[in-house]
Amino acid sequence: VTVVEETDYPFKETINFTIQAPHDVQFPLELRIPGWAKQFSIRVNGEQWEQGENNKGEMVKIDRRWSDGDRVALNLPMNVRVSRWAEQSAGIERGPLVYALKIGERWEEKPPEEDNWRIRHSYYEVHPTDSWNYGLTQESIDEMNFEVIYRKEKTGLYPWNLENVPVQLQTKAKRIKEWKLYQHSAGPLPVSGQYLYGHEPGTAEVPVEDITLVPYGATTLRISQFPVVQ
């Protein structure tokens, strides 16, 4: 028996399985429903087999007599979720993935340092070419205003970089000018409450912008815990 799996998981919601067998055969096919999936549905040869709520990582068993060419489709709805982190910041998750701000990258090769035994070979530094100091708007979180956008065409077989990433989220944010670089990294995370009602100088008048979030694993420069602003 051969089971062929076709999917764009973890970016899309459906996993398809095709059974290949020289003759009819009885066996249980077990599928794990991941803990993040609050709901799931399973179709066998196009007909609804089971659907329901998830009990956090349960196994679903399809015990039947299989024929060559039988098809199973597992659908795991990927809803956007907001998690809370340090300084009341917000993290954005969808399905099994954490999302981070899409930041343009400029790579710069640095030479080895003869007098420094730690740096005997050349290395690369990466610098942002875009603004990174954004806070998500409270309205976007309250209304779950996150648009899921899929790329129409695949540009490469490796999806874990900014050029090829197949899915992104778009939402609203404001730049926090007080949040600056500190020792070549993002400075201390602003407390969301300080900016929530726009009391900080200049924050209330900053325009709302559209920002793009991509899967964390596709980024080198990473902002994935966002202050929340009004």
Phi, psi and chi 1 to 4 in degrees:
 res  aa     phi    psi   chi1   chi2   chi3   chi4
   1 VAL       -  135.1  173.6      -      -      -
   2 THR  -121.1  134.1  -59.7      -      -      -
   3 VAL  -112.9  116.7 -179.9      -      -      -
   4 VAL   -97.8  124.7  178.4      -      -      -
   5 GLU  -107.7  130.3  177.4 -178.3  -11.3      -
   6 GLU  -127.6  126.3  -63.1  174.5  -75.2      -
   7 THR  -166.0  158.3 -177.2      -      -      -
   8 ASP  -109.3   18.2  -76.0  -39.1      -      -
   9 TYR   -60.2  139.8 -174.2   92.0      -      -
  10 PRO   -94.8   20.3   36.2  -36.1      -      -
  11 PHE   -93.5  -33.4  -52.5  110.0      -      -
  12 LYS  -118.3  169.4  -69.2 -171.7  176.6 -179.0
  13 GLU   -91.5  -14.4  -59.3  174.6  -23.1      -
  14 THR  -111.0  136.0  -58.2      -      -      -
  15 ILE  -119.6  123.5  -57.5   99.9      -      -
  16 ASN  -107.1  136.0  -65.7  -59.1      -      -
  17 PHE  -122.9  137.4  -55.9   92.9      -      -
  18 THR  -122.0  129.7  -57.8      -      -      -
  19 ILE   -90.5  129.9  -52.2  -61.4      -      -
  20 GLN  -120.5  122.6  -62.8  176.4   -9.3      -
  21 ALA  -150.8  144.4      -      -      -      -
  22 PRO   -69.8  -20.3   25.2  -33.8      -      -
  23 HIS  -157.8  167.8   52.9   76.2      -      -
  24 ASP   -58.8  140.9  -69.5   -1.8      -      -
  25 VAL  -150.7  142.6   58.4      -      -      -
  26 GLN   -98.9  125.3  177.6   93.4   23.2      -
  27 PHE  -163.8  157.1   67.1   87.8      -      -
  28 PRO   -87.4  129.8   29.1  -30.4      -      -
  29 LEU  -102.1  119.2  177.5   66.2      -      -
  30 GLU  -107.9  130.3  -64.2 -167.8   34.4      -
  31 LEU  -119.8  133.3  -55.6  176.0      -      -
  32 ARG   -91.8  132.3 -172.9 -179.7   72.1   86.2
  33 ILE   -96.5  113.3  -49.0  -58.0      -      -
  34 PRO   -63.8  155.9   20.5  -30.4      -      -
  35 GLY   -62.6  -28.4      -      -      -      -
  36 TRP   -73.8  -20.1   57.3  -98.8      -      -
  37 ALA   -82.3  109.8      -      -      -      -
  38 LYS   -75.1  -23.8  -67.3 -175.2  177.7 -178.9
  39 GLN  -137.5  163.4  -63.4  176.9  -35.1      -
  40 PHE  -156.8  161.9   70.8   94.1      -      -
  41 SER  -146.4  147.7   65.5      -      -      -
  42 ILE  -129.6  130.4  -61.9  173.2      -      -
  43 ARG  -119.4  137.2  -58.8 -179.2   75.1   86.5
  44 VAL  -116.7  118.9  177.1      -      -      -
  45 ASN    52.6   39.6  -66.2  -30.5      -      -
  46 GLY    85.1   -8.0      -      -      -      -
  47 GLU  -105.4  142.6  -63.3 -176.1    0.6      -
  48 GLN   -61.3  125.0 -168.6   71.7   48.2      -
  49 TRP  -104.0  -44.7 -176.4   82.9      -      -
  50 GLU  -159.7  147.6 -176.0  174.6  -13.8      -
  51 GLN  -151.0  158.1   62.4 -179.4   -9.3      -
  52 GLY   165.6 -167.6      -      -      -      -
  53 GLU   -83.6  155.9  -56.5  -67.8  -34.2      -
  54 ASN   -99.0  141.8 -179.0   28.1      -      -
  55 ASN  -104.9   36.8  -67.1  -37.9      -      -
  56 LYS    66.0   79.4  -61.8  -64.7 -176.9 -176.2
  57 GLY    81.6   26.5      -      -      -      -
  58 GLU   -77.6  158.9   66.8  178.4    2.5      -
  59 MET   -99.2  135.9  -59.3  -66.8  -65.4      -
  60 VAL  -111.6  127.1  175.5      -      -      -
  61 LYS  -105.9  126.3 -178.3 -174.7  -66.6 -174.1
  62 ILE  -108.8   97.7  -50.9  172.6      -      -
  63 ASP  -103.9  108.3 -164.3   -9.7      -      -
  64 ARG  -156.8  175.6   69.7 -171.2  -62.4  -85.6
  65 ARG   -91.4  121.6 -168.6  165.9 -174.0   82.3
  66 TRP  -100.5  145.8  -58.5   93.5      -      -
  67 SER  -117.2  157.9  -60.8      -      -      -
  68 ASP   -58.6  128.1 -174.3   53.8      -      -
  69 GLY    93.4   -2.3      -      -      -      -
  70 ASP   -60.5  144.4  -79.6  -10.9      -      -
  71 ARG  -123.8  138.6  -66.5  170.8  -69.9  109.0
  72 VAL  -124.5  131.7  176.8      -      -      -
  73 ALA  -120.8  120.1      -      -      -      -
  74 LEU  -104.1  123.2  170.0   62.8      -      -
  75 ASN  -112.6  127.1 -174.8  -96.9      -      -
  76 LEU  -123.1   96.5  -56.9  168.6      -      -
  77 PRO   -57.0  127.7  -24.5   34.9      -      -
  78 MET  -103.1   89.2  -67.3 -176.4  178.7      -
  79 ASN   -85.2  146.3  -60.4  -43.9      -      -
  80 VAL   -74.4  136.1  176.9      -      -      -
  81 ARG  -126.0  151.0  -49.8 -176.9  -58.5  -80.2
  82 VAL  -112.6  125.1  176.2      -      -      -
  83 SER  -112.2  156.1   54.5      -      -      -
  84 ARG  -110.5  139.1  -69.7  -66.2 -176.4  171.2
  85 TRP  -134.4 -155.9  -62.2   90.0      -      -
  86 ALA   -58.5  145.8      -      -      -      -
  87 GLU    55.4   35.0  -52.6  -65.4    4.7      -
  88 GLN    62.2   22.6  -54.9  175.9   44.5      -
  89 SER   -73.7  164.6   60.8      -      -      -
  90 ALA  -116.7  132.7      -      -      -      -
  91 GLY  -107.4  145.8      -      -      -      -
  92 ILE  -113.1  125.7  -54.4  -56.9      -      -
  93 GLU  -127.9  149.2  -56.0  169.7   30.9      -
  94 ARG  -145.2  122.6  175.8 -179.6  174.8  -92.6
  95 GLY    58.7 -133.1      -      -      -      -
  96 PRO   -87.1    1.8   32.7  -34.8      -      -
  97 LEU  -110.7  143.4  -61.0 -179.6      -      -
  98 VAL   -91.4  143.9  172.5      -      -      -
  99 TYR  -112.1  148.8  -79.6   72.0      -      -
 100 ALA  -133.6  161.1      -      -      -      -
 101 LEU   -63.7  135.8 -179.5   66.0      -      -
 102 LYS   -79.0  116.1 -176.5  178.2 -178.6  179.9
 103 ILE  -123.3  125.4  -56.2  172.9      -      -
 104 GLY   -61.2  146.4      -      -      -      -
 105 GLU  -121.4  136.3  -59.2  170.3   -3.9      -
 106 ARG  -120.5  116.5  176.3  176.2   60.1   83.2
 107 TRP   -94.9  134.1  -68.2   78.7      -      -
 108 GLU  -130.2  121.3 -179.8  179.6  -27.8      -
 109 GLU   -79.9  133.6 -174.3  174.0    8.5      -
 110 LYS  -113.0  138.8  -51.4  -65.5  -74.0 -172.1
 111 PRO   -76.7  162.1   29.6  -35.3      -      -
 112 PRO   -67.5  158.8   22.5  -31.7      -      -
 113 GLU  -113.0  113.5  -60.6  178.7   11.5      -
 114 GLU   -60.8  -33.8  -65.4 -178.0    0.0      -
 115 ASP   -91.3    3.5  -62.3  -28.8      -      -
 116 ASN  -121.2  107.7 -172.1  -16.0      -      -
 117 TRP   -66.2  -17.9   63.3  -89.9      -      -
 118 ARG   -75.9  -22.1  -64.9 -177.2  178.0   89.3
 119 ILE  -123.5   75.4  -52.9  177.4      -      -
 120 ARG   -91.6  -11.6  -65.7  179.1  177.1  177.2
 121 HIS  -127.9  157.3  -55.5  -78.0      -      -
 122 SER   -65.9  156.1   62.0      -      -      -
 123 TYR  -148.5  175.0   63.8   96.4      -      -
 124 TYR  -119.2  140.1  -75.1   88.0      -      -
 125 GLU  -107.3  147.2  -70.6 -178.0  -12.4      -
 126 VAL  -120.4  131.7   57.9      -      -      -
 127 HIS  -122.0  148.1  -58.8  -93.2      -      -
 128 PRO   -75.5  140.5   27.7  -34.0      -      -
 129 THR  -104.9   -2.6   60.8      -      -      -
 130 ASP  -124.3  164.9  -58.2  -43.4      -      -
 131 SER   -66.3  145.8  -61.7      -      -      -
 132 TRP  -128.1  -13.8   55.1  -93.0      -      -
 133 ASN   -88.2   66.9   51.4  -18.7      -      -
 134 TYR  -105.6  147.6  -75.6  101.1      -      -
 135 GLY  -116.0  137.5      -      -      -      -
 136 LEU   -70.7  144.4  -60.2  179.1      -      -
 137 THR   -76.1  145.0   65.3      -      -      -
 138 GLN   -59.8  -34.7 -176.9   67.4   51.4      -
 139 GLU   -63.2  -40.6  -68.4   83.1   -3.7      -
 140 SER   -62.3  -38.2  -68.0      -      -      -
 141 ILE   -73.7  -44.2  -68.8  177.4      -      -
 142 ASP   -61.5  -39.6  -69.0  -17.0      -      -
 143 GLU   -96.9    2.7  -59.5  170.6    8.7      -
 144 MET    48.6   53.1  -67.2  -56.5  -68.0      -
 145 ASN   -87.0   78.9 -179.7   20.7      -      -
 146 PHE  -132.1  111.2  -63.2   92.4      -      -
 147 GLU   -88.9  126.4 -179.1 -176.6    2.8      -
 148 VAL   -88.6  125.6 -179.0      -      -      -
 149 ILE  -124.7  122.5  -58.5  173.3      -      -
 150 TYR   -99.3  142.5  -68.8  105.4      -      -
 151 ARG   -69.8  137.9  -63.3 -173.9   75.8  147.6
 152 LYS   -73.0  -32.4  -66.1 -178.2  179.4  179.4
 153 GLU  -127.1  143.7  -62.7  179.6   -2.0      -
 154 LYS   -81.6  129.4  -67.1 -176.2  178.9  179.0
 155 THR  -101.0   -4.8   56.9      -      -      -
 156 GLY  -176.5  162.0      -      -      -      -
 157 LEU   -78.0  -23.2  -65.5  176.9      -      -
 158 TYR   -97.4  112.7 -176.5   73.0      -      -
 159 PRO   -88.5   -8.0   34.0  -35.5      -      -
 160 TRP   -94.0   52.4  -60.5  105.3      -      -
 161 ASN  -151.2  168.0   55.0   40.3      -      -
 162 LEU   -65.9  -28.0  -62.9 -177.7      -      -
 163 GLU   -72.4  -36.4  -68.3   73.6   27.9      -
 164 ASN  -110.2   -4.4  -62.0  -27.7      -      -
 165 VAL   -55.0  127.4   63.9      -      -      -
 166 PRO   -86.2  -11.3   28.5  -32.4      -      -
 167 VAL  -142.6  146.3   61.9      -      -      -
 168 GLN  -147.8  162.4   57.4 -170.5   30.6      -
 169 LEU  -114.0  144.2  -55.1  179.1      -      -
 170 GLN  -121.4  135.7 -163.6  165.5   66.6      -
 171 THR  -151.3 -174.2 -170.4      -      -      -
 172 LYS  -107.0  144.0  -56.4  -70.4 -174.2 -178.3
 173 ALA  -155.0  167.4      -      -      -      -
 174 LYS  -128.0  146.0  -76.2 -173.2  174.1 -173.1
 175 ARG   -78.5  138.0 -125.9  178.3  -77.3 -178.0
 176 ILE  -107.9  101.2  -58.8  175.0      -      -
 177 LYS   -67.3  -22.8   63.0 -176.0 -179.7   66.5
 178 GLU   -75.4  -14.9  -68.1   84.8    3.9      -
 179 TRP   -88.2  109.1 -168.5   13.5      -      -
 180 LYS  -126.1  171.4  -58.9  179.6 -175.3  -64.3
 181 LEU   -67.1  145.5  -72.1  176.0      -      -
 182 TYR  -139.2  115.4  176.6   73.9      -      -
 183 GLN    52.6   48.5  -65.0 -173.8   -9.9      -
 184 HIS    69.0   13.3  -52.3  -69.1      -      -
 185 SER  -133.1  170.3  -64.8      -      -      -
 186 ALA   -60.0  134.1      -      -      -      -
 187 GLY   -68.8  178.8      -      -      -      -
 188 PRO   -51.6  139.5  -25.6   34.3      -      -
 189 LEU   -66.1  124.0 -169.9   68.3      -      -
 190 PRO   -63.5  146.2  -19.8   32.0      -      -
 191 VAL   -74.0  128.3  179.5      -      -      -
 192 SER   -56.0  -40.5  -70.5      -      -      -
 193 GLY   -61.3  -27.7      -      -      -      -
 194 GLN   -67.7  -24.6  -67.8 -179.9   -8.0      -
 195 TYR  -113.3    0.0  -61.3   90.2      -      -
 196 LEU   -60.3  -39.9 -169.2   58.0      -      -
 197 TYR  -110.7   14.1  -60.0  106.9      -      -
 198 GLY    74.5   24.8      -      -      -      -
 199 HIS   -77.6  -21.2  -68.0  160.1      -      -
 200 GLU   -70.0  147.1  -69.7  -65.3  -42.6      -
 201 PRO   -56.4  124.6  -23.2   32.6      -      -
 202 GLY    85.1  -20.0      -      -      -      -
 203 THR   -66.7  -40.5  -54.4      -      -      -
 204 ALA   -65.7  -28.2      -      -      -      -
 205 GLU   -92.2   -3.9  -56.8  -56.7  -36.9      -
 206 VAL   -69.6  132.3  171.8      -      -      -
 207 PRO   -69.9  152.0   24.6  -33.6      -      -
 208 VAL   -78.0  137.0  173.6      -      -      -
 209 GLU  -124.0  155.7  -60.3  179.4   44.3      -
 210 ASP   -83.3  130.9  -70.3  -35.7      -      -
 211 ILE  -123.3  159.4   63.0  167.9      -      -
 212 THR  -115.1  133.2  -61.0      -      -      -
 213 LEU  -112.1  141.4  -50.3 -178.7      -      -
 214 VAL  -129.8  161.8  -64.5      -      -      -
 215 PRO   -54.3  136.4  -30.1   37.1      -      -
 216 TYR   -52.4  -39.9 -178.5   93.1      -      -
 217 GLY   -67.2  -11.7      -      -      -      -
 218 ALA   -93.2    1.3      -      -      -      -
 219 THR  -110.5  154.2   61.5      -      -      -
 220 THR  -106.5  -46.4  -56.9      -      -      -
 221 LEU   -90.7  126.8  -60.1  170.1      -      -
 222 ARG  -130.1  119.4  -66.6  167.0  171.6  171.2
 223 ILE  -119.4  110.1  -61.3  -66.3      -      -
 224 SER  -128.7   -1.2   57.8      -      -      -
 225 GLN  -117.8  112.4  -61.4  177.0   19.8      -
 226 PHE  -107.2  132.4  -63.9   89.8      -      -
 227 PRO   -60.4  157.9  -18.0   29.9      -      -
 228 VAL  -113.6  128.5  179.5      -      -      -
 229 VAL  -123.9  159.0  -59.2      -      -      -
 230 GLN   -87.1      - -166.7   72.6    4.3      -
